[in-house]
Amino acid sequence: MTTPRKTTPPGLQHAPLQLEHFLPYRLSILSNTISQGIADDYQQRYDLSMTEWRVMAVLARYEGLSARQVADRTAMDKVAVSRALARLVEAGRVSRHMDDNDKRRSVLDLTEEGWAIHEVVAPMARAREQAVLDKLDEEERRWLVRILDKLQERGSRSE
């Protein structure tokens, strides 16, 4: 384990972020730790990246989204989503077809193979979530949900 920097090179005055106390960093570390625990299994089993799984999870929840809508719902980079979708389509896990009402818009859906993977990975994700939540008592869980909802609501308005 490394220790935080205690000195600044001579002649320089810096005020580095104390990352261990910086909320976005802490949330990112927590998210990555939880997500990677789930990903270790599905990456090996299905050759599926974390971004690809998140795209599949969104498509399982919301029918007929465009690539832009997937990127918006996941708050992921549009290029990363586009690459993940290209790989998922090529692997036969996602289908892409034209919208019946707007021929300029392509619509994405999970294929049968995509659904089969989802039906294995989603319970693993729920179990990992439950293992994390089991560390909290009932009141702490309610507060966590309230706090996350509040921060997410305010965060989305400030962007």
Phi and psi restraints in degrees (value plus and minus 20) as a CYANA .aco file:
   2 THR   PHI    -111.9   -71.9
   2 THR   PSI     135.4   175.4
   3 THR   PHI    -123.3   -83.3
   3 THR   PSI     131.8   171.8
   4 PRO   PHI     -82.1   -42.1
   4 PRO   PSI     130.0   170.0
   5 ARG   PHI     -82.7   -42.7
   5 ARG   PSI     111.4   151.4
   6 LYS   PHI    -127.2   -87.2
   6 LYS   PSI     -41.1    -1.1
   7 THR   PHI    -145.1  -105.1
   7 THR   PSI     135.0   175.0
   8 THR   PHI    -128.6   -88.6
   8 THR   PSI     120.3   160.3
   9 PRO   PHI     -74.0   -34.0
   9 PRO   PSI     126.9   166.9
  10 PRO   PHI     -73.4   -33.4
  10 PRO   PSI     118.3   158.3
  11 GLY   PHI      64.1   104.1
  11 GLY   PSI     -26.8    13.2
  12 LEU   PHI    -134.1   -94.1
  12 LEU   PSI     117.9   157.9
  13 GLN   PHI    -138.8   -98.8
  13 GLN   PSI      88.3   128.3
  14 HIS   PHI    -139.5   -99.5
  14 HIS   PSI     134.3   174.3
  15 ALA   PHI    -147.2  -107.2
  15 ALA   PSI      58.2    98.2
  16 PRO   PHI     -84.7   -44.7
  16 PRO   PSI     128.4   168.4
  17 LEU   PHI     -82.2   -42.2
  17 LEU   PSI     119.3   159.3
  18 GLN   PHI    -107.3   -67.3
  18 GLN   PSI      67.0   107.0
  19 LEU   PHI     -74.9   -34.9
  19 LEU   PSI     -55.6   -15.6
  20 GLU   PHI     -84.2   -44.2
  20 GLU   PSI     -33.3     6.7
  21 HIS   PHI    -135.0   -95.0
  21 HIS   PSI     -19.3    20.7
  22 PHE   PHI    -110.2   -70.2
  22 PHE   PSI      94.4   134.4
  23 LEU   PHI     -72.0   -32.0
  23 LEU   PSI     -70.3   -30.3
  24 PRO   PHI     -78.2   -38.2
  24 PRO   PSI     -59.1   -19.1
  25 TYR   PHI     -85.2   -45.2
  25 TYR   PSI     -66.3   -26.3
  26 ARG   PHI     -83.2   -43.2
  26 ARG   PSI     -62.4   -22.4
  27 LEU   PHI     -84.2   -44.2
  27 LEU   PSI     -60.0   -20.0
  28 SER   PHI     -83.7   -43.7
  28 SER   PSI     -65.0   -25.0
  29 ILE   PHI     -82.0   -42.0
  29 ILE   PSI     -64.9   -24.9
  30 LEU   PHI     -81.6   -41.6
  30 LEU   PSI     -67.3   -27.3
  31 SER   PHI     -80.0   -40.0
  31 SER   PSI     -67.3   -27.3
  32 ASN   PHI     -83.5   -43.5
  32 ASN   PSI     -59.3   -19.3
  33 THR   PHI     -84.4   -44.4
  33 THR   PSI     -65.9   -25.9
  34 ILE   PHI     -86.7   -46.7
  34 ILE   PSI     -68.3   -28.3
  35 SER   PHI     -83.4   -43.4
  35 SER   PSI     -59.9   -19.9
  36 GLN   PHI     -86.8   -46.8
  36 GLN   PSI     -52.8   -12.8
  37 GLY   PHI     -80.9   -40.9
  37 GLY   PSI     -58.8   -18.8
  38 ILE   PHI     -94.3   -54.3
  38 ILE   PSI     -63.6   -23.6
  39 ALA   PHI     -83.4   -43.4
  39 ALA   PSI     -52.7   -12.7
  40 ASP   PHI     -72.3   -32.3
  40 ASP   PSI     -60.0   -20.0
  41 ASP   PHI     -96.9   -56.9
  41 ASP   PSI     -71.5   -31.5
  42 TYR   PHI     -92.2   -52.2
  42 TYR   PSI     -46.1    -6.1
  43 GLN   PHI     -84.5   -44.5
  43 GLN   PSI     -64.0   -24.0
  44 GLN   PHI     -92.5   -52.5
  44 GLN   PSI     -63.4   -23.4
  45 ARG   PHI     -90.7   -50.7
  45 ARG   PSI     -58.6   -18.6
  46 TYR   PHI    -141.0  -101.0
  46 TYR   PSI     -15.7    24.3
  47 ASP   PHI      30.0    70.0
  47 ASP   PSI      34.0    74.0
  48 LEU   PHI    -143.1  -103.1
  48 LEU   PSI     105.1   145.1
  49 SER   PHI     -98.5   -58.5
  49 SER   PSI     145.8   185.8
  50 MET   PHI     -81.8   -41.8
  50 MET   PSI     -61.1   -21.1
  51 THR   PHI     -83.7   -43.7
  51 THR   PSI     -62.8   -22.8
  52 GLU   PHI     -81.9   -41.9
  52 GLU   PSI     -62.9   -22.9
  53 TRP   PHI     -83.1   -43.1
  53 TRP   PSI     -62.6   -22.6
  54 ARG   PHI     -83.2   -43.2
  54 ARG   PSI     -59.4   -19.4
  55 VAL   PHI     -82.2   -42.2
  55 VAL   PSI     -65.2   -25.2
  56 MET   PHI     -82.5   -42.5
  56 MET   PSI     -60.9   -20.9
  57 ALA   PHI     -83.3   -43.3
  57 ALA   PSI     -60.4   -20.4
  58 VAL   PHI     -86.7   -46.7
  58 VAL   PSI     -62.3   -22.3
  59 LEU   PHI     -87.4   -47.4
  59 LEU   PSI     -48.7    -8.7
  60 ALA   PHI     -90.3   -50.3
  60 ALA   PSI     -54.1   -14.1
  61 ARG   PHI    -102.2   -62.2
  61 ARG   PSI     -57.0   -17.0
  62 TYR   PHI    -144.7  -104.7
  62 TYR   PSI      97.6   137.6
  63 GLU   PHI     -97.8   -57.8
  63 GLU   PSI     120.5   160.5
  64 GLY   PHI      45.1    85.1
  64 GLY   PSI      22.5    62.5
  65 LEU   PHI    -105.8   -65.8
  65 LEU   PSI     136.3   176.3
  66 SER   PHI    -107.8   -67.8
  66 SER   PSI     148.6   188.6
  67 ALA   PHI     -80.4   -40.4
  67 ALA   PSI     -60.4   -20.4
  68 ARG   PHI     -82.5   -42.5
  68 ARG   PSI     -60.5   -20.5
  69 GLN   PHI     -86.9   -46.9
  69 GLN   PSI     -56.9   -16.9
  70 VAL   PHI     -82.5   -42.5
  70 VAL   PSI     -66.0   -26.0
  71 ALA   PHI     -81.1   -41.1
  71 ALA   PSI     -61.5   -21.5
  72 ASP   PHI     -84.7   -44.7
  72 ASP   PSI     -63.7   -23.7
  73 ARG   PHI     -89.8   -49.8
  73 ARG   PSI     -49.3    -9.3
  74 THR   PHI    -114.2   -74.2
  74 THR   PSI     -31.4     8.6
  75 ALA   PHI      35.6    75.6
  75 ALA   PSI      12.9    52.9
  76 MET   PHI    -123.2   -83.2
  76 MET   PSI     139.5   179.5
  77 ASP   PHI     -78.1   -38.1
  77 ASP   PSI     114.5   154.5
  78 LYS   PHI     -81.0   -41.0
  78 LYS   PSI     -56.2   -16.2
  79 VAL   PHI     -86.3   -46.3
  79 VAL   PSI     -63.4   -23.4
  80 ALA   PHI     -82.7   -42.7
  80 ALA   PSI     -61.3   -21.3
  81 VAL   PHI     -85.2   -45.2
  81 VAL   PSI     -62.6   -22.6
  82 SER   PHI     -81.0   -41.0
  82 SER   PSI     -63.7   -23.7
  83 ARG   PHI     -84.3   -44.3
  83 ARG   PSI     -63.8   -23.8
  84 ALA   PHI     -81.8   -41.8
  84 ALA   PSI     -63.9   -23.9
  85 LEU   PHI     -83.6   -43.6
  85 LEU   PSI     -61.7   -21.7
  86 ALA   PHI     -79.6   -39.6
  86 ALA   PSI     -63.2   -23.2
  87 ARG   PHI     -87.4   -47.4
  87 ARG   PSI     -60.5   -20.5
  88 LEU   PHI     -87.2   -47.2
  88 LEU   PSI     -59.4   -19.4
  89 VAL   PHI     -85.5   -45.5
  89 VAL   PSI     -66.1   -26.1
  90 GLU   PHI     -80.9   -40.9
  90 GLU   PSI     -55.6   -15.6
  91 ALA   PHI    -100.9   -60.9
  91 ALA   PSI     -25.2    14.8
  92 GLY   PHI      60.0   100.0
  92 GLY   PSI       0.5    40.5
  93 ARG   PHI    -116.7   -76.7
  93 ARG   PSI     -40.7    -0.7
  94 VAL   PHI    -153.9  -113.9
  94 VAL   PSI     120.6   160.6
  95 SER   PHI    -126.5   -86.5
  95 SER   PSI     129.4   169.4
  96 ARG   PHI    -147.3  -107.3
  96 ARG   PSI     106.0   146.0
  97 HIS   PHI    -164.1  -124.1
  97 HIS   PSI     145.2   185.2
  98 MET   PHI     -96.2   -56.2
  98 MET   PSI     122.6   162.6
  99 ASP   PHI     -85.9   -45.9
  99 ASP   PSI     114.1   154.1
 100 ASP   PHI     -81.8   -41.8
 100 ASP   PSI     -52.6   -12.6
 101 ASN   PHI    -113.3   -73.3
 101 ASN   PSI     -39.8     0.2
 102 ASP   PHI    -162.6  -122.6
 102 ASP   PSI      79.8   119.8
 103 LYS   PHI     -87.8   -47.8
 103 LYS   PSI     -28.4    11.6
 104 ARG   PHI    -105.6   -65.6
 104 ARG   PSI     -31.1     8.9
 105 ARG   PHI    -129.9   -89.9
 105 ARG   PSI     107.2   147.2
 106 SER   PHI    -114.9   -74.9
 106 SER   PSI     125.6   165.6
 107 VAL   PHI    -135.6   -95.6
 107 VAL   PSI     122.1   162.1
 108 LEU   PHI    -136.7   -96.7
 108 LEU   PSI     121.0   161.0
 109 ASP   PHI    -166.5  -126.5
 109 ASP   PSI     133.4   173.4
 110 LEU   PHI     -89.7   -49.7
 110 LEU   PSI     122.5   162.5
 111 THR   PHI    -106.9   -66.9
 111 THR   PSI     157.9   197.9
 112 GLU   PHI     -77.5   -37.5
 112 GLU   PSI     -61.3   -21.3
 113 GLU   PHI     -84.2   -44.2
 113 GLU   PSI     -60.6   -20.6
 114 GLY   PHI     -81.8   -41.8
 114 GLY   PSI     -63.1   -23.1
 115 TRP   PHI     -84.5   -44.5
 115 TRP   PSI     -58.5   -18.5
 116 ALA   PHI     -82.0   -42.0
 116 ALA   PSI     -60.8   -20.8
 117 ILE   PHI     -87.1   -47.1
 117 ILE   PSI     -64.8   -24.8
 118 HIS   PHI     -76.7   -36.7
 118 HIS   PSI     -61.6   -21.6
 119 GLU   PHI     -87.5   -47.5
 119 GLU   PSI     -37.9     2.1
 120 VAL   PHI    -112.7   -72.7
 120 VAL   PSI     -63.8   -23.8
 121 VAL   PHI     -96.5   -56.5
 121 VAL   PSI     -58.3   -18.3
 122 ALA   PHI     -77.3   -37.3
 122 ALA   PSI     -65.0   -25.0
 123 PRO   PHI     -83.7   -43.7
 123 PRO   PSI     -53.1   -13.1
 124 MET   PHI     -84.3   -44.3
 124 MET   PSI     -61.3   -21.3
 125 ALA   PHI     -84.9   -44.9
 125 ALA   PSI     -63.2   -23.2
 126 ARG   PHI     -83.2   -43.2
 126 ARG   PSI     -59.9   -19.9
 127 ALA   PHI     -85.1   -45.1
 127 ALA   PSI     -60.0   -20.0
 128 ARG   PHI     -86.1   -46.1
 128 ARG   PSI     -61.6   -21.6
 129 GLU   PHI     -79.8   -39.8
 129 GLU   PSI     -64.8   -24.8
 130 GLN   PHI     -83.6   -43.6
 130 GLN   PSI     -58.8   -18.8
 131 ALA   PHI     -81.6   -41.6
 131 ALA   PSI     -57.6   -17.6
 132 VAL   PHI     -89.8   -49.8
 132 VAL   PSI     -67.0   -27.0
 133 LEU   PHI     -85.9   -45.9
 133 LEU   PSI     -47.3    -7.3
 134 ASP   PHI     -82.9   -42.9
 134 ASP   PSI     -36.9     3.1
 135 LYS   PHI     -96.9   -56.9
 135 LYS   PSI     -30.9     9.1
 136 LEU   PHI    -130.0   -90.0
 136 LEU   PSI     128.7   168.7
 137 ASP   PHI    -100.9   -60.9
 137 ASP   PSI     154.7   194.7
 138 GLU   PHI     -78.4   -38.4
 138 GLU   PSI     -63.7   -23.7
 139 GLU   PHI     -84.5   -44.5
 139 GLU   PSI     -61.6   -21.6
 140 GLU   PHI     -83.6   -43.6
 140 GLU   PSI     -57.6   -17.6
 141 ARG   PHI     -83.0   -43.0
 141 ARG   PSI     -65.0   -25.0
 142 ARG   PHI     -80.9   -40.9
 142 ARG   PSI     -64.0   -24.0
 143 TRP   PHI     -84.3   -44.3
 143 TRP   PSI     -61.2   -21.2
 144 LEU   PHI     -78.2   -38.2
 144 LEU   PSI     -66.6   -26.6
 145 VAL   PHI     -81.6   -41.6
 145 VAL   PSI     -65.9   -25.9
 146 ARG   PHI     -80.5   -40.5
 146 ARG   PSI     -65.5   -25.5
 147 ILE   PHI     -85.2   -45.2
 147 ILE   PSI     -67.0   -27.0
 148 LEU   PHI     -81.2   -41.2
 148 LEU   PSI     -63.9   -23.9
 149 ASP   PHI     -78.9   -38.9
 149 ASP   PSI     -64.9   -24.9
 150 LYS   PHI     -85.0   -45.0
 150 LYS   PSI     -65.8   -25.8
 151 LEU   PHI     -85.9   -45.9
 151 LEU   PSI     -60.7   -20.7
 152 GLN   PHI     -86.5   -46.5
 152 GLN   PSI     -60.3   -20.3
 153 GLU   PHI     -82.4   -42.4
 153 GLU   PSI     -69.8   -29.8
 154 ARG   PHI     -87.6   -47.6
 154 ARG   PSI     -58.0   -18.0
 155 GLY   PHI     -83.3   -43.3
 155 GLY   PSI     -58.8   -18.8
 156 SER   PHI     -92.7   -52.7
 156 SER   PSI     -47.4    -7.4
 157 ARG   PHI     -96.4   -56.4
 157 ARG   PSI     -46.7    -6.7
 158 SER   PHI    -107.1   -67.1
 158 SER   PSI     -26.2    13.8
